[in-house]
Amino acid sequence: MTKSRSKRIFAVLAVVCVAVGVTWFVTRKPSSSFDGIADTNPPSVELIQRGEYVARLSDCVACHSTPESAPFAGGLEMATPMGSIFATNVTPDPQTGIGRYTLADFDRAVRHGVASDGHRLYPAMPYPSYAKLSDDDLRALYAYFMHGVEPVHAANRSSDIRWPLNMRWPLALWNAVFTASAPYQAKTSGSADMQWNRGAYLVQGPGHCGSCHTPRGWAFNEKALDEVSPLFLSGSVLDGWYAPSLRADHNTGLGRWSEADIYQFLKAGRNPHAVVFGSMTDALNNSTQFMTDQDLQAIAHYLKSLPGDANRDGAPWTYDAASDRTLAADERLKIPGAQTFLAKCSFCHGQNGRGQGQWIPPLAGNASSMTSENASSINVTLNGSARVVANGVPDSYRMPPFRNQLSDEEIADVLSFIRTSWGNRGGAVKPEEVKKLRERTNPASSNVIVLQMR
């Protein structure tokens, strides 16, 4: 055998070995800490109740339900750069839901992103965060879904992602690079006491806050999964909204908020700095308000421990009263957007932009007015915001949609005025940016919808 032929044979064998290895890796089912455990005994009432609470912490109902469907019956459309996917039925129906899932199957789906038949789940299911769920919480969650949720026979909708982007096996490689599938491990250094660790677990794990508030990379991966990186929870644009920094950034994050402010925001949906809107309204209506005071305080304690970034955030904001003069009768017609602000915005938000206490948020110094990312400013002006429903009572004040009242240019002008007044540094908005979001979005529903989990 010649030397060159030996090299070719070796190369072919190497390619075959690599192909076999990759095929095994992308088709294997991940191991589960519940493999071989037969969960045949009916769970206790206490375990089911705990599982319901974990489902609230994880906000499962928001994604796996629609306003028209029964809780957890699936069908919610989620837009991705590749096309739309639809949340699945996770009720215990044996044909269309997860009724035949074992505890190990459930674990693989929730914490590893692999369905019982072996196909990979898209990371719109936040399993990179749910991977940090404890075994005890996972077991309780399974008990709730199997014994505390009503089965609903509702067929799942296929995604409209086209071949070859709809192939699932590459997600195994994505997971290997971008996820860390291990339950949360408590820290012991520095200020990491019991309350801090509980807050870290809730934020990083079931709360999956990073899914919206952490910037994403070229592969749509979260750039950080915990506080080790300064990018974690540093703010990100997702689905037409800007989820602001949850770090101690003075201008665009929580630097001016106290722990009590964070607690109040998560419990009631409002505080003197802000009112929930956009996707956070669903999180408040269906999840955070149901958390215990201790857990909300732990979240607040953890978030306040995350440092800001002065290089990213700039000098601390201070109110600039000089902007008020632009609204004088002899000045406002000279400034594009000033007259529109006075006519459409000032009655609620105040002519000085300071808002109305905790009921109507300030525009002066607001994170959405301070960041260069203008998606939230445009989206909420175009489409308004759904009602906040706290303790079963819809609020009386909500941002109305202006998409049918104001043109793209008028919205761009008024937002440019707001985002450059009172010391705000967000910058101007262009009409074409408004036009783009107008075409991508629909008006917020005026119906009050809070999904009852049982």
Secondary structure, DSSP 8 states (H G I E B T S, - for coil): --HHHHHHHHHHHHHHHHHHHHHHHHHS----TTTT----S---HHHHHHHHHHHHHHTHHHHS--TTS-TT----EEEETTEEEE----SS-TTTSSTT--HHHHHHHHHH-B-TTS-B--TTS-HHHHTT--HHHHHHHHHHHHHTS-------------TTTT--THHHHHHHHH---S------STT--HHHHHHHHHHHTTT-THHHHS-B-TTS-BS-SSTTSTTTTS-EEETTEEE---SS-TTTSSTT--HHHHHHHHHHSB-SS-B--THHHHHHHHTGGGS-HHHHHHHHHHHTTS---HHHH-S-----GGGGGGGSTTTGGGSTTHHHHHHHTHHHH-TTS--BTTTB--STT-HHHHSS--HHHHHHHHH-----EETTEE-S------TTTS-HHHHHHHHHHHTTSTT-------HHHHHHHHHH------S-------
